[in-house]
Amino acid sequence: MISTRFTDLFGVDHPIVCGGLTGVGTAELISAVAEAGALGFLTALTQPSPEALAREIARCREMTDRPFGVNLTILPTLNPVPYAEYRSAIIDSGIQVVETAGSNPAEHVAAFKAAGVKVIHKAVAVRHAVKAQCLGVDAVSVDGFECAGHPGNEDVPGLVLIPAAARQLDVPVIASGGFATGSGLAAALALGACAINMGTRFVASAEAPVHRNVKDQIVANDERATQLVFREFDNTARVARNAISEEIVARSRRPGASFDDVADLASGVRGRTRVLEQGHLDDGLWWAGQSQGLVESVATCDEIVTGIVADAEEIIGRLAVLPR
């Protein structure tokens, strides 16, 4: 077993996190992650209302008595999100740890800390990580350029970003972006992190509530099978490469293009319904990171976590006795 500041602080067996996954981070997956001894986060905004989130938290508690948290991502949206009400639902439900991401979380960090809730903030730049520490967060998840979702616009990969952040932070660092294996966990620990965050790997798990076509495609894809979209609109995102993402890139490069020109293709509802639920892989936008190239099978969360930890332990032990 690998014990770190992260496992001690959050009371879990293994230094592995399943962060917020839009459309995927529901009780089925997160309870399985928790049962495997890792720390998973229900995705608050996957639920249509704060009341639905409270019900999902209760449902997850019926499926596991191990620690889990809730992700609250703050991003610009077409329709206003009642963030304060979601925050209250989290606090009132007795959640002990929250992952924040997106825009400046200052208001939410203050409210969560006042309620005794530990906070992990996800950052894509060293300066953002340092700012989060100044706000009083308990840990920072550092997203390298390899990650699915929003890696920022500075294109710094984890091999540089993680140690650069670790040397400026006093709080535990969670390495995120490109992690799916035991060698990745061993490398992250060597770079100064206390844990790894995996998204794409957990989407390709038996318990993830997505169509089997999505899981099988992640296994089939290599590290090149992602696409950067929305860069022209200063909102870079990494998604799985498919017909929709290619069309979004083509439209975005037209002179005078705006987000309105791709909004129909980029619809989150479309991606969740046509891809994640129905399995039509080329019919909507869906999130995946470069770690696709490291995923070799669909497995249970327990198999994923146990295998990664065992491989990391073997690698760390082997490196400790390298021949001279």
Secondary structure, DSSP 8 states (H G I E B T S, - for coil): ----HHHHHHT-SSSEEE---TTT-SHHHHHHHHHTTSEEEEEGGGSSSHHHHHHHHHHHHHH--S--EEEEEE---SS---HHHHHHHHHHTT--EEEEEES--HHHHHHHHHTT-EEEEEESSHHHHHHHHHHT-SEEEEE-TT-SB---SS---HHHHHHHHHTT-SS-EEEESS--SHHHHHHHHHTT-SEEE-SHHHHTBTTSSS-HHHHHHHHH--TT-EEEESGGGT--EEEE-SHHHHHHHHHHTSTT--GGGTHHHH-HHHIIIIIIIT--TTSS--B--GGGGG----B-HHHHHHHHHHHHHHHHHHHHT---
